[in-house]
Amino acid sequence: MDTKLTQIQFTQSEMHLLFRDGGSCVVPLSISPRLSAATDVQRQDWEIIGADRGIHWSQIDEDLSLPNLLADYAAPVAPLGHKANSTNTQPQL
């Protein structure tokens, strides 16, 4: 996955990270009490820091490591249009 973050969307309980290659992952907001308690405006005020390796929210003074989020908390989702690898090698008719 190309880990260049392009967008973050929020629900009441989750943060959806969207990447340049079309991939995405979902992170529970419960990992960050500051993000959980933040307003929508505060959550939308984010920036990439540290050579694309972190996310910073200035209004709530929160920093999260993108590699750690991907490794520890994220539930990856395949990019749209991509199919999961299959062990079936027979040609389709």
C-alpha positions as CSV (number, residue, x, y, z in Angstrom):
1,M,0.0,0.0,0.0
2,D,1.2,3.5,-0.8
3,T,1.0,5.1,2.6
4,K,0.8,8.7,1.3
5,L,-2.2,9.9,3.3
6,T,-4.6,12.1,1.3
7,Q,-7.8,12.4,3.4
8,I,-9.2,11.6,6.8
9,Q,-12.9,11.1,7.4
10,F,-14.5,10.7,10.8
11,T,-17.6,9.0,12.2
12,Q,-18.7,9.1,15.8
13,S,-16.3,6.3,16.7
14,E,-13.9,5.8,13.8
15,M,-11.2,7.6,11.8
16,H,-11.1,6.5,8.1
17,L,-7.6,7.1,6.5
18,L,-7.6,7.3,2.7
19,F,-4.4,6.8,0.8
20,R,-3.1,8.0,-2.6
21,D,-3.3,4.5,-4.1
22,G,-7.0,4.2,-3.3
23,G,-6.4,2.1,-0.2
24,S,-8.0,2.9,3.1
25,C,-8.0,1.7,6.7
26,V,-10.2,2.3,9.8
27,V,-8.9,3.3,13.2
28,P,-11.0,3.4,16.3
29,L,-11.1,6.9,17.9
30,S,-10.9,5.2,21.3
31,I,-7.1,5.1,20.8
32,S,-6.9,8.8,21.3
33,P,-9.0,10.4,24.1
34,R,-8.2,13.9,22.6
35,L,-9.6,12.9,19.2
36,S,-12.6,11.2,20.8
37,A,-13.5,14.3,22.7
38,A,-12.7,16.7,19.8
39,T,-15.3,18.6,17.8
40,D,-15.7,18.0,14.1
41,V,-13.9,21.3,13.4
42,Q,-11.0,20.3,15.5
43,R,-10.8,16.8,13.9
44,Q,-10.7,18.3,10.4
45,D,-7.8,20.6,11.3
46,W,-5.0,18.0,10.7
47,E,-1.7,18.0,8.8
48,I,0.9,15.5,7.8
49,I,4.2,15.8,9.7
50,G,7.6,14.0,9.8
51,A,8.1,13.2,6.2
52,D,4.6,11.6,5.8
53,R,5.0,9.5,8.9
54,G,2.7,11.4,11.3
55,I,-0.6,13.2,11.7
56,H,-0.8,16.4,13.8
57,W,-4.0,18.1,15.1
58,S,-2.9,21.6,16.3
59,Q,-6.2,22.6,17.9
60,I,-6.1,19.6,20.3
61,D,-2.2,19.2,20.4
62,E,-2.4,15.6,19.3
63,D,0.2,13.7,17.2
64,L,-0.2,10.1,15.9
65,S,2.3,7.9,14.1
66,L,1.0,6.7,10.8
67,P,3.2,3.6,10.8
68,N,2.0,2.7,14.3
69,L,-1.7,3.2,13.3
70,L,-1.2,1.0,10.3
71,A,0.6,-1.7,12.2
72,D,-1.3,-1.7,15.5
73,Y,-4.8,-0.4,15.0
74,A,-5.9,-0.3,11.4
75,A,-8.2,-2.7,9.7
76,P,-7.0,-2.4,6.1
77,V,-9.5,-2.4,3.2
78,A,-8.6,-3.2,-0.4
79,P,-8.7,-0.3,-2.8
80,L,-11.8,-0.1,-4.9
81,G,-11.6,-2.2,-8.0
82,H,-9.0,-4.6,-6.6
83,K,-9.9,-8.2,-5.8
84,A,-8.4,-10.2,-3.1
85,N,-5.8,-12.8,-4.1
86,S,-7.3,-16.2,-4.8
87,T,-5.8,-19.6,-4.6
88,N,-7.9,-20.7,-7.5
89,T,-5.6,-20.9,-10.5
90,Q,-8.1,-22.4,-12.9
91,P,-9.1,-20.2,-15.8
92,Q,-12.6,-18.9,-15.8
93,L,-14.8,-19.9,-18.8
